[in-house]
């Protein structure tokens, strides 16, 4: 296509070619950054070929995933990266179970949407404003407490 041309026919032909190229790319599963693997088991083929072996493989994956998810649940009230460990257990389950793959896809989509919303300038400005207001309130309360009761270091506390 000539860049200096104003003929509508050439523009329409170029647009049709671009649309066809997009359609061809959309048909390929590996196309695009969000190309996702198909649903289902990711066990090696020799394991999938034998029913008993595949069932025991799935039981093992489920038990390991359950242990990791349980550890993450324990870490929610205790120190540790609870949610990260829970999602790690879900990722282990997603290697074998379609329901876990669907849950992880939904979670990734929601996290991506939340990250995009958080980067919105209006939302960032609001969050920064609320943070500053909260810090000012905490500072005022700390100042009032220190004015009223003073600061006593733990090593200078008198035994009563």
C-alpha positions as CSV (number, residue, x, y, z in Angstrom):
1,X,0.0,0.0,0.0
2,X,1.3,3.4,-0.9
3,X,1.4,5.8,2.1
4,X,0.7,8.8,-0.1
5,X,-2.4,7.2,-1.7
6,X,-5.9,8.5,-0.8
7,X,-7.8,5.8,-2.6
8,X,-10.3,4.1,-0.4
9,X,-10.0,0.8,-2.2
10,X,-6.4,0.4,-1.1
11,X,-7.2,1.2,2.5
12,X,-10.1,-1.3,2.5
13,X,-7.9,-4.1,1.1
14,X,-5.2,-3.4,3.7
15,X,-7.8,-3.4,6.5
16,X,-9.2,-6.8,5.2
17,X,-5.7,-8.3,5.1
18,X,-5.1,-7.1,8.7
19,X,-8.4,-8.6,9.9
20,X,-7.6,-11.9,8.2
21,X,-4.2,-12.0,9.9
22,X,-5.8,-11.3,13.3
23,X,-8.3,-14.1,12.6
24,X,-5.6,-16.5,11.7
25,X,-3.6,-15.6,14.9
26,X,-6.7,-16.1,17.0
27,X,-7.2,-19.6,15.7
28,X,-3.7,-20.7,16.9
29,X,-3.7,-21.7,20.5
30,X,-0.1,-20.4,21.0
31,X,-0.9,-16.9,19.7
32,X,-0.9,-13.9,21.9
33,X,0.4,-13.3,25.4
34,X,-2.6,-14.9,27.1
35,X,-2.3,-18.2,25.3
36,X,-3.5,-20.7,27.8
37,X,-2.9,-24.4,27.9
38,X,-5.9,-26.6,27.5
39,X,-7.8,-27.9,30.5
40,X,-7.0,-31.3,31.9
41,X,-4.3,-33.4,33.3
42,X,-0.6,-32.5,32.8
43,X,0.7,-35.9,33.9
44,X,3.3,-37.6,31.7
45,X,1.8,-39.7,28.9
46,X,3.1,-43.0,30.3
47,X,1.2,-42.2,33.5
48,X,-2.0,-41.3,31.7
49,X,-1.9,-44.5,29.6
50,X,-2.3,-46.7,32.7
51,X,-5.6,-46.0,34.6
52,X,-4.4,-47.3,38.0
53,X,-1.2,-45.3,37.8
54,X,-3.0,-42.2,36.7
55,X,-5.5,-42.5,39.6
56,X,-2.7,-42.9,42.1
57,X,-0.9,-40.0,40.5
58,X,-4.1,-37.9,41.0
59,X,-4.4,-39.0,44.6
60,X,-0.8,-38.0,45.2
61,X,-1.3,-34.6,43.6
62,X,-4.4,-34.0,45.6
63,X,-2.8,-35.0,48.9
64,X,0.3,-32.8,48.3
65,X,-2.0,-29.9,47.2
66,X,-4.2,-30.4,50.2
67,X,-1.1,-30.3,52.5
68,X,0.1,-27.0,51.0
69,X,-3.4,-25.4,51.1
70,X,-3.8,-26.5,54.8
71,X,-0.4,-25.0,55.6
72,X,-1.5,-21.8,53.9
73,X,-4.7,-21.7,55.9
74,X,-2.7,-22.2,59.1
75,X,-0.5,-19.3,58.0
76,X,-3.4,-16.9,57.7
77,X,-3.6,-16.1,61.4
78,X,0.0,-17.0,62.1
79,X,3.1,-15.4,60.6
80,X,3.8,-16.5,57.1
81,X,2.6,-15.9,53.5
82,X,-0.7,-17.6,53.9
83,X,-2.5,-16.5,50.7
84,X,0.7,-17.1,48.6
85,X,0.9,-20.7,49.9
86,X,-2.8,-21.3,49.4
87,X,-2.5,-20.2,45.7
88,X,0.6,-22.4,45.5
89,X,-1.5,-25.4,46.6
90,X,-4.2,-24.4,44.1
91,X,-1.5,-24.4,41.4
92,X,-0.4,-27.9,42.4
93,X,-4.0,-29.0,42.1
94,X,-4.3,-27.3,38.8
95,X,-1.7,-29.6,37.3
96,X,-4.3,-32.4,37.5
97,X,-7.8,-31.1,38.1
98,X,-9.9,-28.9,35.7
99,X,-11.9,-27.3,38.6
100,X,-8.6,-25.9,40.1
101,X,-7.5,-24.7,36.6
102,X,-10.7,-22.8,36.3
103,X,-10.4,-21.3,39.8
104,X,-6.9,-20.2,39.0
105,X,-7.9,-18.6,35.7
106,X,-10.7,-16.7,37.5
107,X,-8.3,-15.6,40.2
108,X,-5.7,-14.4,37.8
109,X,-8.3,-12.5,35.8
110,X,-9.6,-10.8,39.0
111,X,-6.1,-10.0,40.3
112,X,-5.2,-8.4,36.9
113,X,-8.4,-6.4,36.9
114,X,-7.7,-5.2,40.5
115,X,-4.1,-4.2,39.5
116,X,-5.4,-2.2,36.6
117,X,-8.0,-0.4,38.8
118,X,-5.3,0.3,41.4
119,X,-3.1,2.0,38.7
120,X,-6.0,4.3,37.7
121,X,-4.7,7.9,38.6
122,X,-8.0,8.8,40.4
123,X,-7.9,5.7,42.5
124,X,-4.2,6.2,43.3
125,X,-4.8,9.8,44.3
126,X,-7.7,8.7,46.6
127,X,-5.6,5.9,48.2
128,X,-2.7,8.3,48.8
129,X,-5.1,10.9,50.3
130,X,-6.6,8.3,52.7
131,X,-3.2,7.0,53.7
132,X,-2.0,10.6,54.5
133,X,-5.2,11.2,56.5
134,X,-4.7,8.0,58.4
135,X,-1.1,8.7,59.2
136,X,-2.0,12.2,60.5
137,X,-4.7,10.7,62.8
138,X,-2.2,8.1,64.1
139,X,0.4,10.8,64.6
140,X,-2.0,13.1,66.5
141,X,-3.2,10.1,68.7
142,X,0.5,9.2,69.4
143,X,1.3,12.8,70.3
144,X,-1.7,13.1,72.7
145,X,-0.7,9.8,74.4
146,X,2.9,10.9,74.8
147,X,1.8,14.4,76.1
148,X,-0.5,12.8,78.6
149,X,1.5,9.7,79.8
150,X,5.1,10.5,78.6
151,X,7.6,8.0,77.2
152,X,8.9,5.4,79.6
153,X,11.4,2.9,78.2
154,X,10.9,-0.7,79.2
155,X,14.2,-0.9,80.9
156,X,13.3,2.0,83.2
157,X,10.0,0.6,84.5
158,X,10.0,0.4,88.3
159,X,9.0,-2.9,89.9
160,X,5.8,-2.5,92.0
